[in-house]
Amino acid sequence: MKSSLFLGLLAVAITVSAQDWAKAKLEKSPRHQEWVEVKNGTRTVHSFVVYPEVKDKAAVVIVIHENKGLTDWVRSAADQFAAAGYIAIAPDLLSGASGNAKTSDFKDADAATAAIYKLPADQVTADLNAVAKHAASIPAANGKIAAAGFCWGGGQSFRFPTNNKDVKAALVFYGTGSDKEEDIKRINCPVYGFYGGADNRINATIPKSKEMMKAAGKTYEPVIYEGAGHGFMRAGEEPGAKAENKKARDEAWARINDILKKL
């Protein structure tokens, strides 16, 4: 009994402290951070915003979270986009899901993940459109919007420009694209893919996306980082990160900066 209790407490401790390093990094950031409530009809989408320290108006990057919801690491990733010179807004797409107000109200990551996969696709689209509309109204923004998503959010960042013609660039981190021709035809911006070499579950979908994007006359530029696993953008900065994930993350950030400068 004592052993079971100990293991249970240990599991809780690991869950709670798993992203303490990301939270600590975020708390040390010199950039202005704030929570905003974005309205989508009767819904309220809790969103985390970070501002860059720049002289002129900046483009906005909508940061779409993983299947664990808006975690400390995703908020830290938003801060990193701000450090690169862009206003970052990370919506909590679990806002109001399953009776919970936001991701942090779920009992654990598994519960959040289960809720993610129950989200209605049209609701996700409407929430992201509401966030994009809010982003366009930010006084410090220059009107240009990009989307960047990780894992589940990677698939959403590929999907978002199929429903919003104002997105100027989509950064897809280990996410899949649509297999519907009518969706692909609606994309109005270049799509840039970031994939781990040891992630064939996702990478097996790349050829089809390339074929469909090419047939529709759209720009799709996938890059595979050899040796890196799924989730390397997060795993590459965790304490004790594998060299392959760290290298992939560093190279990906260099590419991100090059892409966003072209907005």
Buried (B, 14 or more C-beta within 10 A) or exposed (E): EEEEEEEEEEEEEEEEEBBEBBBEBBEEBEBEBEEBEBEBEEEBBBBBBBBBEEEEBBBBBBBBBBBBBBBBBBBBBBBBBBBBBBBBBBBBBBBBBEEBEBBBBBEEBEBBBBBBEEBEEEBBBBBBBBBBBBBBEBEEBBEBBBBBBBBBBBBBBBBBBBBBEBBBBBBBBBBBBBEEEEBBBBBEBBBBBBBBBBBEEBBEBBEEBBEBBEEBEBEBEBEBBEBBBBBBBBBBBBEEBBEBBBBBBEBBBEBBEEBBEEB
